[in-house]
Amino acid sequence: MAGKGIFAGLPWWVTWVVVPVILIVVFGGLLATALGFLIGVLFKVLIAAALIAGVIYLVRRFTGSSSSSSKSDW
């Protein structure tokens, strides 16, 4: 409730324009660092998932082709 009392007598543009701009300017570096870190982690997770999927695909392809020929010998 204290937040409403602070902004009660001010115009709408102070609450919705000036305050967010000040917060972005003050914490912009921190936000950019955190956002860059999150994007980096997500990118690494996607690369790891693609590499693991590629290894699984290759292993199943090569072991599947050799085992299917041995199964047909029976």
C-alpha positions as CSV (number, residue, x, y, z in Angstrom):
1,M,0.0,0.0,0.0
2,A,2.9,2.3,0.5
3,G,3.7,2.3,-3.2
4,K,0.3,3.8,-4.0
5,G,0.7,6.5,-1.5
6,I,4.1,7.6,-3.0
7,F,2.7,7.9,-6.5
8,A,-0.7,9.2,-5.6
9,G,-0.3,12.9,-6.4
10,L,1.9,12.5,-9.5
11,P,0.9,12.5,-13.1
12,W,0.5,9.1,-14.9
13,W,3.5,9.6,-17.1
14,V,5.8,9.8,-14.0
15,T,4.6,6.4,-12.8
16,W,4.5,4.7,-16.2
17,V,7.4,6.4,-18.1
18,V,9.9,8.2,-15.9
19,V,10.2,5.6,-13.1
20,P,10.7,2.6,-15.5
21,V,13.3,4.6,-17.5
22,I,15.2,5.5,-14.3
23,L,15.2,1.9,-13.2
24,I,16.4,0.7,-16.6
25,V,19.2,3.2,-16.6
26,V,20.3,2.4,-13.1
27,F,19.9,-1.4,-13.3
28,G,20.5,-1.7,-17.1
29,G,24.0,-3.2,-16.8
30,L,22.8,-5.8,-14.3
31,L,19.8,-6.6,-16.5
32,A,22.0,-6.9,-19.6
33,T,24.5,-9.2,-17.8
34,A,21.7,-11.4,-16.4
35,L,20.0,-11.6,-19.8
36,G,23.2,-12.4,-21.5
37,F,24.0,-15.1,-19.0
38,L,20.6,-16.7,-19.5
39,I,20.8,-16.6,-23.3
40,G,24.3,-18.1,-23.1
41,V,23.1,-20.9,-20.8
42,L,20.1,-21.6,-23.1
43,F,22.3,-21.7,-26.1
44,K,24.7,-24.1,-24.5
45,V,21.8,-26.3,-23.4
46,L,20.5,-26.4,-27.0
47,I,24.0,-27.2,-28.4
48,A,24.4,-30.0,-25.8
49,A,21.0,-31.4,-26.6
50,A,21.7,-31.3,-30.4
51,L,25.1,-33.0,-29.9
52,I,23.6,-35.7,-27.6
53,A,20.8,-36.3,-30.1
54,G,23.3,-36.6,-32.9
55,V,25.4,-39.1,-31.0
56,I,22.3,-41.2,-30.2
57,Y,21.2,-41.0,-33.8
58,L,24.6,-42.2,-35.1
59,V,24.9,-45.0,-32.6
60,R,21.4,-46.3,-33.3
61,R,22.0,-46.0,-37.0
62,F,25.3,-47.9,-37.1
63,T,24.4,-50.5,-34.4
64,G,20.9,-50.9,-35.8
65,S,22.2,-51.7,-39.3
66,S,24.7,-54.3,-38.0
67,S,22.2,-55.9,-35.6
68,S,19.4,-56.0,-38.2
69,S,21.7,-58.0,-40.6
70,S,22.6,-60.4,-37.9
71,K,18.9,-60.8,-37.0
72,S,18.0,-61.6,-40.6
73,D,20.6,-64.4,-40.6
74,W,18.5,-66.4,-38.1
